[in-house]
């Protein structure tokens, strides 16, 4: 019988195990006395010999096999954040439309006010900017009846896969994945290295690939003469980024690998480029690579900051021996989190320790100030986090929600959920542990002096947690309902909207017909407005359901897909709808998957008087698309990805079209076909 999958945060934690706790070796300690004071006197690696000792220590402690002999270090995958939305779209100085002049246009959903996050679509109230395959489309959207393509930035000739964008007042930043032009081979222990056909063997190559992240800055003041002003490249896999005013911060994780050559090779050192200072790679020397105390993974964590508008200032790059998985940022501080599993000795050997006491999340705190990065503190808490919404800064305190254990284990090994309050030095000052045993966190939202926590196994408990006294967080109330919420969004201080899946419980039986437990199967998408005015007795005030089993939305995986405006009573998001004819079930009792019925935007009017009122649906699919769909539908260039508004017009975007509809009645106002 099929069970619900665990949240991606937990699965990523299993795949991205940080399997040891090694510290900078004592020979590095002397170098710490000369460390830059702005880095809190962190020790530096110092030399290749020291680096090799650290990596060898890690390899020795982790030389074991899992999954039929596959080394777990070969399973390691850098976890990129599942949530990277747009923040504040800058007002266009040249905009002459009424919407742009008044600032009446949507700003994409972000976690923290004043902290911008990148996305595939942005608007400044006059123009719409979209990552569209191997290019960036700039469309003049206002007025909607006269939409036209204003410019295209073609990236076909660059070794870059565009990922997300930022838009400032006069500048556009394109973030993308790139690759260094170095041959590929994977070193195998005790065997001849395997090389790709036709490639020469280089002296060293970190597994699994040699990637980098580029930030391309364009001057967009004159749409007829858009030109690149800067290019910053940072080695490693993309973790996340943030933009605060004109300062852009970029975080990458560069895998080092467990097998280093006997003699030093320059490709072991991480690098960066900044066109302001030239086209050559800048290698981070060993005396510039700092070492987190008791770092938990032999990777390089690179944190860079630069001013988007001022090319007279060079990029600031800080490199650490360690790793990162999730990022939270406030206007003043950046926090990088990584989950790891401690190890224990058994019969003279070191083995992985999977118990609850083994799961830890390491937190690194950096001070941000006008594109500079300064390491401040390190802390650690039990358990694993789900995503960036598991973390929150409030004044001098940092709050984190975690899960430990496995919901399908019994006894002490079963899952429990916790909330920790840390001070400005990341020292624990308060905690609330053991919430909802046997369940795990599916969504978290911190709102001022409260936290809202959704856990799930077969039902969806919404916990209201009081954080007014940081030293003694406590549960005020809880509501148990079918289903679960993947994402929680504030409506106002006493109401919160949950987006997730409806579920149905099924009794499990063995071959003799004896009951062995209860499972839950997800159904269609579910929205709910929770009234927490009475914090001791939260109420599910309104609900709305979409489709049947198999229905899904980008919103459930990435909050940037949500368009919400309380003043306009507007709520919209893309969704793929699956429908079961007659809503019947298979003989096994397992709810049946639906067949494909719709892909596009669902647009709602939402308020506290009537709840969710579906105003209408918008699709870019043609009748031919629906005719060819069959039972299932997979991504196409006509799939709506984002929804935004400018003035009284709603815009839906796919790779093939930008469509404009009136917000009041969804009347068609025009379509721009993108070729």
Phi, psi and omega per residue, in radians:
X1 nan 2.306 -3.050
X2 -1.361 2.313 3.100
X3 -1.854 2.852 3.078
X4 -1.102 2.444 3.056
X5 -1.209 2.605 3.044
X6 -1.244 2.746 3.130
X7 -1.032 2.656 -3.105
X8 -1.074 -0.518 3.131
X9 -1.075 -0.681 3.133
X10 -1.273 -0.746 3.130
X11 -1.099 -0.718 3.104
X12 -1.096 -0.620 3.111
X13 -1.116 -0.590 3.106
X14 -1.253 -0.738 -3.125
X15 -1.246 -0.664 -3.037
X16 -1.735 0.813 -3.076
X17 -1.070 2.335 2.965
X18 -1.802 1.766 -2.738
X19 -1.697 0.183 3.114
X20 -2.659 2.910 3.091
X21 -2.259 1.642 -3.121
X22 -1.984 2.603 3.111
X23 -1.942 2.888 3.023
X24 -1.070 2.261 -3.024
X25 -1.166 2.776 -2.973
X26 -1.072 -0.483 -3.120
X27 -1.166 -0.288 3.099
X28 -1.458 -0.335 -3.024
X29 -0.954 -0.678 -3.119
X30 -1.065 -0.587 -3.132
X31 -1.193 -0.413 -3.100
X32 -1.109 -0.518 -3.101
X33 -1.162 -0.402 3.138
X34 -1.762 0.109 -3.087
X35 -1.153 2.692 3.093
X36 -1.017 2.216 -3.083
X37 -1.093 -0.428 3.124
X38 -1.239 -0.188 3.120
X39 -1.810 0.378 3.081
X40 0.995 0.558 3.079
X41 0.971 0.662 3.024
X42 -1.110 2.457 3.075
X43 -1.144 2.653 3.082
X44 -1.885 2.750 3.117
X45 -1.098 -0.765 2.976
X46 1.545 -0.815 -3.072
X47 -2.749 2.866 3.100
X48 -1.147 -0.624 3.132
X49 -1.065 -0.728 3.112
X50 -1.173 -0.717 3.105
X51 -1.041 -0.776 -3.116
X52 -1.085 -0.678 3.120
X53 -1.123 -0.732 3.141
X54 -1.119 -0.777 -3.120
X55 -1.197 -0.670 3.104
X56 -1.097 -0.696 3.089
X57 -1.056 -0.748 3.128
X58 -1.142 -0.762 -3.119
X59 -1.118 -0.764 -3.121
X60 -1.085 -0.707 -3.094
X61 -1.320 -0.216 -3.050
X62 -2.155 0.394 -3.111
X63 -1.499 1.341 3.110
X64 -2.467 2.929 -3.070
X65 -2.082 2.616 3.048
X66 -2.471 2.929 3.047
X67 0.897 0.966 3.065
X68 1.241 0.519 3.024
X69 1.748 -0.004 3.115
X70 -1.389 2.201 3.135
X71 -1.138 2.368 -3.126
X72 -1.159 -0.491 3.099
X73 -1.173 -0.373 3.076
X74 -1.439 -0.216 3.106
X75 -1.540 -0.163 -3.022
X76 -1.052 2.304 3.119
X77 -2.288 2.236 3.076
X78 -1.146 2.305 -3.090
X79 -1.660 1.947 3.075
X80 -1.502 2.522 -3.122
X81 -1.023 2.397 3.124
X82 -1.469 -0.112 3.118
X83 -2.182 1.916 3.055
X84 -2.366 1.491 -3.046
X85 -1.577 3.098 3.010
X86 -1.469 2.560 3.008
X87 -1.808 -2.043 -2.968
X88 -1.609 2.132 3.092
X89 -1.459 2.235 -3.079
X90 -1.223 2.544 3.096
X91 -1.274 2.338 -3.116
X92 -1.384 2.175 -3.125
X93 -1.137 -0.514 -3.090
X94 -1.606 -0.059 -3.050
X95 -1.169 2.289 3.123
X96 -2.027 0.069 3.082
X97 -1.343 2.691 -3.118
X98 -1.094 -0.675 -3.114
X99 -1.130 -0.781 -3.129
X100 -1.145 -0.690 -3.114
X101 -1.117 -0.622 -3.106
X102 -1.578 -0.171 -3.082
X103 1.315 0.315 -3.106
X104 -1.510 1.318 3.070
X105 -2.620 2.795 -2.993
X106 -1.373 2.504 2.995
X107 -1.968 2.262 -3.007
X108 -1.150 2.601 -3.091
X109 -0.973 2.140 3.106
X110 -2.227 2.861 -3.116
X111 -1.388 -0.704 -3.032
X112 -2.215 2.214 3.090
X113 -1.054 2.370 3.114
X114 1.506 -0.042 3.114
X115 -2.068 1.889 -3.072
X116 -1.367 2.555 3.074
X117 -2.285 2.544 -3.024
X118 -1.352 2.680 3.091
X119 -2.689 3.098 -3.099
X120 -1.475 -0.203 -3.117
X121 -2.435 2.453 3.029
X122 -2.549 2.799 3.010
X123 -2.449 2.654 3.034
X124 -1.991 0.211 3.114
X125 1.716 -0.261 3.070
X126 -2.200 -0.733 -3.136
X127 -1.950 2.631 3.009
X128 -1.973 2.317 -3.118
X129 -2.004 2.274 -3.049
X130 -2.453 2.284 2.930
X131 -1.274 2.065 -3.030
X132 -2.319 1.622 -3.067
X133 1.016 -2.154 -3.053
X134 -1.700 0.680 -3.116
X135 -2.769 2.936 3.003
X136 -2.078 2.141 -3.127
X137 -1.617 2.350 3.026
X138 -2.102 1.950 -3.079
X139 -1.981 2.353 3.030
X140 -1.429 1.930 -2.963
X141 -1.682 -0.285 -3.059
X142 -2.030 2.237 -0.032
X143 -1.328 2.689 -3.010
X144 -1.122 -0.514 -3.126
X145 -1.231 -0.251 -3.090
X146 -2.130 0.556 3.118
X147 -0.960 2.441 3.107
X148 -2.672 2.755 3.100
X149 -1.378 2.059 -3.094
X150 -1.553 -0.629 -3.110
X151 -2.926 2.785 3.060
X152 -2.372 2.272 3.028
X153 -1.751 1.880 -3.078
X154 -1.550 2.164 -3.112
X155 -1.955 0.269 -3.096
X156 -1.065 -0.592 -3.053
X157 -1.547 0.128 -3.123
X158 -1.979 2.528 3.071
X159 -1.308 1.152 -3.032
X160 -2.512 2.307 2.995
X161 -1.855 1.789 -3.057
X162 -1.076 2.405 -3.049
X163 -1.994 -0.948 -3.049
X164 -2.636 2.990 -3.133
X165 -2.421 2.773 2.893
X166 -2.136 2.587 3.026
X167 -2.210 2.122 3.052
X168 -1.787 -3.043 -3.100
X169 -0.974 -0.828 -3.078
X170 -2.130 0.028 -3.006
X171 -2.313 2.552 3.046
X172 -2.033 2.325 3.087
X173 -2.012 2.195 3.091
X174 -1.857 2.139 3.064
X175 -1.790 2.361 -3.133
X176 -2.709 2.852 3.108
X177 -1.562 2.422 3.123
X178 -2.318 3.064 3.113
X179 -2.405 2.488 3.093
X180 -1.429 2.522 -3.076
X181 -1.435 1.283 3.136
X182 -2.275 2.395 3.121
X183 -1.005 2.766 -3.021
X184 -1.989 2.279 2.885
X185 -2.609 2.730 -3.127
X186 -2.007 1.989 -3.141
X187 -1.195 2.346 3.094
X188 -2.011 2.366 -3.123
X189 -1.150 2.201 3.057
X190 1.230 0.308 -3.123
X191 -2.516 2.824 3.091
X192 -1.150 2.427 -3.113
X193 -1.101 2.446 3.116
X194 -1.579 2.234 -3.107
X195 -2.071 2.619 3.046
X196 -1.226 2.568 -3.110
X197 -0.972 2.381 3.065
X198 1.383 0.055 -3.137
X199 -1.820 2.481 3.046
X200 -1.461 2.594 -3.118
X201 -1.376 2.100 3.056
X202 -1.423 2.938 -3.123
X203 -1.171 -0.491 -3.093
X204 -2.797 2.546 3.068
X205 -2.631 2.156 -3.129
X206 -1.328 2.351 3.141
X207 -1.360 2.500 0.034
X208 -1.724 -0.350 3.087
X209 -2.682 2.952 -3.003
X210 -1.897 1.396 -3.030
X211 -1.809 2.951 3.087
X212 -2.622 2.941 3.096
X213 -2.126 2.293 3.137
X214 -1.936 2.532 2.980
X215 -2.104 1.961 3.135
X216 -1.784 2.141 -3.104
X217 -1.823 2.245 -3.127
X218 -2.109 2.426 2.998
X219 -1.456 2.047 -3.042
X220 -2.005 0.308 -3.109
X221 -1.105 -0.656 3.083
X222 -1.924 1.849 -3.069
X223 -1.133 -0.318 3.079
X224 -1.511 -0.125 -3.122
X225 -2.489 0.994 3.092
X226 -1.280 2.293 -3.110
X227 -2.500 2.603 -3.122
X228 -1.363 2.304 -3.125
X229 -1.901 -0.320 -3.070
X230 -2.830 2.640 3.057
X231 -2.452 2.096 3.096
X232 -2.035 2.290 -3.126
X233 -2.231 2.349 -3.083
X234 -2.229 2.217 -3.115
X235 -1.213 2.561 3.079
X236 2.087 3.042 3.082
X237 -1.492 2.485 -3.105
X238 -1.148 2.178 3.030
X239 -1.733 -0.983 3.099
X240 -3.025 3.111 3.068
X241 -2.642 2.830 3.055
X242 -2.557 2.699 3.092
X243 -2.323 2.186 3.134
X244 -2.144 1.949 -2.995
X245 0.966 -2.139 -3.110
X246 -1.621 0.004 -3.075
X247 -1.668 2.169 3.103
X248 -1.889 2.296 -3.139
X249 -2.021 2.285 -3.046
X250 -2.180 2.301 -3.106
X251 -2.114 2.210 3.077
X252 -2.261 2.782 3.117
X253 -2.162 2.006 -3.080
X254 -1.858 1.991 -3.133
X255 -1.206 2.386 -3.117
X256 -1.724 -0.678 -3.106
X257 1.601 2.767 -3.067
X258 -1.605 -0.262 -3.077
X259 -2.009 1.914 3.120
X260 -1.844 2.619 -3.138
X261 -1.171 2.806 -3.121
X262 -1.120 -0.652 -3.136
X263 -1.925 2.701 -3.053
X264 -1.109 2.453 3.071
X265 -2.328 2.355 -3.058
X266 -1.108 -0.398 -3.124
X267 -1.227 -0.144 3.078
X268 -1.288 -0.515 -3.107
X269 -1.363 2.371 3.064
X270 -1.245 2.778 -3.066
X271 -2.474 2.933 3.029
X272 -2.588 2.845 3.049
X273 -2.288 2.628 3.047
X274 -2.554 2.010 -3.069
X275 -1.069 -0.345 3.091
X276 -1.071 -0.584 -3.094
X277 -1.914 0.122 3.089
X278 2.259 -3.065 -3.075
X279 -1.837 -0.105 -3.095
X280 -1.404 2.716 3.044
X281 -1.229 2.460 3.015
X282 -1.851 1.884 3.138
X283 -1.379 2.386 3.062
X284 -1.424 1.942 -3.091
X285 -1.226 2.813 -3.079
X286 -1.066 -0.520 3.129
X287 -1.413 -0.023 3.060
X288 -1.896 -0.150 3.119
X289 -1.605 1.976 -3.100
X290 -1.609 2.789 -3.025
X291 -2.098 2.085 3.052
X292 -1.089 2.405 3.053
X293 -1.001 2.238 -3.133
X294 0.915 0.861 -3.123
X295 -1.046 2.728 -2.940
X296 -2.035 0.119 3.086
X297 -2.799 2.351 -3.129
X298 -1.392 1.104 3.062
X299 -2.104 2.948 2.966
X300 -1.793 2.250 2.981
X301 -1.768 2.087 -3.134
X302 -1.937 2.251 3.106
X303 -2.172 2.094 -3.090
X304 -2.120 2.613 3.067
X305 -2.445 2.390 3.072
X306 -2.642 2.767 3.136
X307 -1.528 2.141 -3.075
X308 -1.192 -0.577 -3.012
X309 -1.700 -0.258 -3.039
X310 -2.039 1.814 -3.122
X311 -1.472 0.047 3.087
X312 -1.447 -0.211 -3.111
X313 -1.864 2.257 -3.120
X314 -1.318 2.790 3.093
X315 -1.203 2.485 3.031
X316 -1.747 2.177 -3.112
X317 -2.205 2.211 3.054
X318 -2.041 2.361 -3.092
X319 -2.153 2.396 -3.092
X320 -2.334 2.496 3.008
X321 -1.414 1.847 -3.035
X322 2.912 -2.767 -3.115
X323 -2.727 3.015 3.129
X324 -2.634 2.582 -3.129
X325 -2.155 -0.815 -3.102
X326 -2.184 2.645 -3.079
X327 -2.263 2.377 2.954
X328 -2.202 2.465 3.138
X329 -2.419 2.401 2.933
X330 -1.878 3.060 3.112
X331 -1.056 -0.367 -3.091
X332 -1.910 -0.457 -2.977
X333 -2.341 2.622 3.045
X334 -2.070 2.317 3.108
X335 -2.082 2.303 3.086
X336 -2.036 2.255 -3.094
X337 -2.034 2.527 3.064
X338 -2.541 2.307 3.135
X339 -1.632 2.451 3.114
X340 -2.492 2.872 -3.139
X341 -2.092 2.160 3.131
X342 -1.239 2.897 -3.102
X343 -2.131 2.759 3.093
X344 -2.378 2.733 -3.128
X345 -1.587 2.334 3.064
X346 -2.355 2.142 3.118
X347 0.954 0.685 3.057
X348 1.462 -0.004 3.109
X349 -2.131 2.761 3.127
X350 -1.658 2.243 -3.107
X351 -2.256 2.779 3.118
X352 -1.186 2.507 -3.100
X353 -2.042 1.938 -2.972
X354 -1.743 0.012 -3.096
X355 -1.166 2.994 -3.106
X356 -1.021 -0.643 -3.123
X357 -1.147 -0.278 -3.075
X358 -1.489 -0.476 -3.062
X359 -1.335 2.128 -3.132
X360 -2.375 2.588 2.991
X361 -2.041 2.102 3.107
X362 -1.576 2.397 -3.125
X363 -2.112 2.314 3.060
X364 -2.063 2.329 -3.096
X365 -2.001 2.336 3.135
X366 -2.224 2.463 3.055
X367 -1.543 2.311 3.136
X368 -1.924 2.346 3.120
X369 -2.757 1.814 3.081
X370 0.875 0.960 3.056
X371 1.319 0.044 3.050
X372 -1.668 2.646 -3.115
X373 -2.194 2.226 3.132
X374 -2.293 2.041 3.086
X375 -1.099 2.386 -3.118
X376 -2.077 -1.013 -2.981
X377 -2.494 2.880 3.024
X378 -2.346 2.466 3.092
X379 -2.522 3.001 -3.121
X380 -2.604 2.466 3.116
X381 -2.374 2.720 3.092
X382 -1.209 2.566 3.002
X383 1.666 -3.107 -3.120
X384 -2.069 2.520 3.097
X385 -1.607 2.807 3.131
X386 -1.524 -0.916 -3.097
X387 -2.872 -2.910 -3.062
X388 -1.112 -0.463 -3.138
X389 -1.308 -0.112 3.031
X390 -1.310 -0.138 -3.073
X391 -2.142 2.626 -3.135
X392 -2.829 2.422 3.050
X393 -1.869 2.298 3.107
X394 -2.399 1.841 -3.090
X395 1.072 -2.153 -3.125
X396 -1.567 0.095 -3.034
X397 -2.049 2.636 3.077
X398 -2.152 2.182 -3.079
X399 -1.938 2.433 -3.098
X400 -2.446 2.373 3.066
X401 -1.924 2.359 -3.097
X402 -2.385 2.856 2.999
X403 -2.126 2.464 3.019
X404 -2.184 2.625 3.060
X405 1.451 -3.057 -3.062
X406 -2.123 2.223 -3.097
X407 -1.134 -0.282 -3.128
X408 -1.766 0.146 3.020
X409 -1.681 2.781 3.139
X410 -1.866 2.867 3.063
X411 1.174 -2.465 -3.064
X412 -1.158 -0.393 -3.107
X413 -1.403 -0.131 -3.099
X414 -1.217 2.746 -3.054
X415 -1.249 2.599 3.018
X416 -2.490 2.802 -3.075
X417 -2.180 2.542 -2.993
X418 -2.393 2.745 3.010
X419 -2.324 2.239 -3.092
X420 -2.091 2.496 3.044
X421 -2.005 2.168 -3.121
X422 -1.993 2.668 3.085
X423 -1.497 -3.001 -3.066
X424 -1.180 -0.268 3.081
X425 -1.725 0.200 -3.134
X426 1.079 0.565 3.012
X427 -1.723 2.389 -3.066
X428 -1.203 2.243 3.097
X429 -2.083 -0.290 3.141
X430 -2.714 2.706 3.132
X431 -2.741 2.687 3.016
X432 -2.402 1.904 -3.003
X433 -2.036 2.825 3.038
X434 1.342 0.474 3.138
X435 -1.334 2.327 3.033
X436 0.868 1.159 3.087
X437 -0.998 2.442 -3.125
X438 1.504 -0.050 3.115
X439 -2.113 3.027 3.097
X440 -2.460 2.776 -3.062
X441 -1.207 2.295 3.042
X442 -1.929 -0.435 3.056
X443 -2.822 2.677 -3.135
X444 -2.436 2.528 2.964
X445 -2.551 2.141 3.039
X446 -1.663 2.279 3.134
X447 -2.390 1.663 3.108
X448 1.104 -2.085 -3.092
X449 -1.594 0.231 3.098
X450 -2.249 2.740 2.967
X451 -2.258 2.496 3.081
X452 -2.034 2.235 -3.015
X453 -2.231 2.203 3.059
X454 -1.935 2.118 3.035
X455 -1.979 2.869 -3.081
X456 -2.755 2.494 2.823
X457 -2.501 -0.991 3.040
X458 -2.210 -0.376 3.028
X459 -2.299 2.970 -3.031
X460 -1.926 1.688 3.041
X461 -1.485 2.227 2.997
X462 -1.773 2.024 -3.140
X463 -1.743 2.366 3.016
X464 -1.829 2.085 -3.031
X465 -2.039 2.282 -3.139
X466 -1.541 2.180 3.134
X467 -2.045 0.295 -3.072
X468 -1.041 -0.725 3.049
X469 -1.810 1.809 -3.018
X470 -0.988 -0.536 -3.080
X471 -1.306 -0.348 -3.070
X472 -2.384 1.174 3.049
X473 -1.085 2.547 -3.108
X474 -2.597 2.662 3.101
X475 -1.378 2.210 3.105
X476 -1.594 -0.686 -3.111
X477 -2.876 2.921 3.139
X478 -2.601 2.583 3.119
X479 -2.269 2.180 -3.136
X480 -1.915 2.126 -3.100
X481 -2.467 2.794 3.064
X482 -1.139 2.579 3.076
X483 1.696 -2.969 3.106
X484 -2.724 2.781 3.111
X485 -1.973 2.183 3.047
X486 -1.444 -0.436 -3.071
X487 -2.536 2.369 3.098
X488 -2.003 2.292 -3.104
X489 -2.230 2.276 -3.136
X490 -1.141 2.371 2.958
X491 -1.710 -0.947 2.950
X492 -2.643 -2.974 -3.022
X493 -1.159 -0.295 -3.119
X494 -2.087 0.136 3.135
X495 -2.453 2.481 3.139
X496 -2.411 2.491 -3.114
X497 -1.795 2.301 3.084
X498 -1.909 2.375 3.097
X499 -2.113 2.199 -3.120
X500 -2.974 -2.435 -3.107
X501 -2.221 2.525 2.936
X502 -1.374 2.720 -3.128
X503 -2.439 2.883 3.036
X504 -2.338 2.418 3.124
X505 -1.500 2.519 3.073
X506 -2.323 2.330 3.090
X507 -1.353 2.291 3.104
X508 -1.624 2.445 3.130
X509 -2.311 2.631 3.075
X510 -1.497 -3.065 -3.070
X511 -1.118 -0.366 3.114
X512 -1.605 0.032 3.119
X513 1.512 0.167 3.124
X514 -1.469 2.412 3.132
X515 -1.202 2.279 -3.125
X516 -2.028 -0.106 -3.131
X517 2.699 -2.991 -3.116
X518 -2.243 2.326 3.046
X519 -2.009 2.873 3.081
X520 -2.199 2.443 3.097
X521 -2.080 2.328 -3.130
X522 -1.310 2.629 3.113
X523 -2.013 -2.274 3.140
X524 -1.461 -3.052 3.140
X525 -1.326 2.553 -3.131
X526 -2.344 2.399 2.998
X527 -2.075 2.577 3.123
X528 -2.573 2.488 2.975
X529 -1.824 2.098 -3.139
X530 -1.740 2.233 3.075
X531 -1.673 2.013 -3.128
X532 -2.006 0.471 3.091
X533 -0.998 -0.801 2.982
X534 -1.614 1.696 -3.002
X535 -1.106 -0.393 3.127
X536 -1.416 -0.309 -3.112
X537 -2.421 1.249 3.108
X538 -1.076 2.595 -3.057
X539 -2.244 2.424 2.977
X540 -1.459 1.715 -2.961
X541 -1.362 -0.746 -3.141
X542 -2.446 2.616 3.039
X543 -2.404 2.768 3.017
X544 -2.607 2.421 -3.121
X545 -2.060 2.559 3.135
X546 -2.248 2.108 2.989
X547 1.145 -2.953 -3.113
X548 -2.105 -2.923 -3.082
X549 -0.934 2.231 -3.089
X550 1.875 -0.309 3.084
X551 -1.108 2.407 -3.074
X552 -2.611 2.801 3.120
X553 -2.536 2.528 3.036
X554 -1.010 -0.487 -3.129
X555 -1.040 -0.533 -3.110
X556 -1.293 -0.205 -3.123
X557 -2.079 -0.309 -3.054
X558 -2.703 1.976 -3.013
X559 -1.213 -0.174 3.111
X560 -1.180 -0.261 -3.136
X561 -1.353 -0.116 -3.108
X562 -1.572 2.318 2.935
X563 -1.944 2.076 3.132
X564 -2.451 2.291 3.064
X565 -2.441 1.921 -3.064
X566 -1.129 -0.693 -3.109
X567 -1.148 -0.585 3.127
X568 -1.588 0.002 -3.058
X569 0.930 0.677 -2.997
X570 -1.970 2.314 3.058
X571 -2.501 2.256 -3.115
X572 -2.668 2.652 3.121
X573 -2.878 2.726 3.080
X574 -1.374 2.602 -3.115
X575 -2.683 2.543 2.990
X576 -1.919 2.059 -2.996
X577 -1.774 2.285 3.047
X578 -2.040 2.387 -3.039
X579 -2.250 2.371 3.047
X580 -1.714 2.146 3.114
X581 -1.146 2.163 3.116
X582 1.321 -0.043 3.127
X583 0.906 0.688 -3.133
X584 -1.555 2.984 -3.136
X585 -2.101 2.692 3.053
X586 -1.216 2.822 -3.089
X587 -1.059 -0.473 -3.139
X588 -1.207 -0.231 -3.090
X589 1.578 -0.149 3.110
X590 -1.377 2.242 3.138
X591 -0.952 2.416 -3.083
X592 -1.399 2.501 3.008
X593 -1.222 2.486 3.096
X594 -1.416 3.022 3.036
X595 -1.825 2.703 -3.041
X596 -1.077 2.324 -3.130
X597 -2.252 -0.456 -3.031
X598 -2.904 2.529 2.902
X599 -2.404 2.250 3.136
X600 2.840 -2.697 -3.090
X601 -1.793 2.321 2.928
X602 -1.717 2.229 -3.075
X603 -2.056 2.168 -3.084
X604 -2.083 2.636 2.807
X605 -1.695 2.238 -3.080
X606 -2.281 2.306 3.021
X607 -2.695 3.133 -3.088
X608 -1.586 0.049 3.080
X609 -1.625 -0.751 -3.078
X610 -2.108 -0.094 3.140
X611 1.348 -2.301 -3.087
X612 -1.649 2.126 3.045
X613 -2.097 2.011 -3.127
X614 -1.230 1.983 3.121
X615 -1.387 -0.569 -3.125
X616 2.875 3.134 -3.126
X617 -2.220 2.524 3.102
X618 -2.199 2.276 3.101
X619 -2.259 2.645 3.003
X620 -1.807 -0.098 3.130
X621 -1.229 2.489 3.076
X622 -1.542 2.928 3.079
X623 -1.060 -0.600 3.098
X624 -1.100 -0.643 3.088
X625 -1.076 -0.802 -3.140
X626 -1.164 -0.642 3.134
X627 -1.120 -0.584 -3.101
X628 -1.532 -0.114 -2.954
X629 -1.169 -0.715 -3.056
X630 1.217 -2.514 -3.112
X631 -1.325 -0.549 -3.016
X632 -2.146 2.919 3.071
X633 -2.518 2.265 3.124
X634 -1.968 2.896 -3.017
X635 -0.919 2.392 3.070
X636 -2.374 2.981 3.137
X637 -1.271 -0.137 3.064
X638 -1.685 0.007 3.115
X639 -1.264 2.254 3.067
X640 -1.230 2.247 -3.104
X641 -1.863 -0.642 -3.091
X642 -2.470 2.754 3.102
X643 -2.351 2.369 3.088
X644 -2.535 2.965 3.064
X645 -2.299 2.645 2.971
X646 -2.316 2.035 -3.072
X647 1.072 -2.154 -3.118
X648 -1.770 0.312 -3.092
X649 -2.033 2.366 3.091
X650 -1.747 2.290 3.136
X651 -2.016 2.280 3.031
X652 -1.979 2.467 -3.018
X653 -2.221 2.266 2.922
X654 -2.188 -3.134 3.104
X655 -1.222 -0.381 -3.077
X656 -1.739 -0.387 -3.000
X657 -2.567 2.705 2.807
X658 -2.124 2.133 -3.066
X659 -2.036 2.401 -3.120
X660 -1.966 2.328 3.090
X661 -2.390 2.550 3.094
X662 -1.173 2.351 -3.131
X663 -1.118 -0.670 -3.004
X664 -1.136 -0.697 -3.080
X665 -2.384 0.113 -3.139
X666 1.072 0.429 3.080
X667 -1.144 2.389 -3.113
X668 -1.107 2.241 3.132
X669 -2.037 -0.112 3.110
X670 2.617 2.769 3.132
X671 -2.404 2.331 3.042
X672 -1.909 2.055 3.106
X673 -1.514 2.267 -3.092
X674 -1.768 2.042 -3.116
X675 -1.775 nan nan
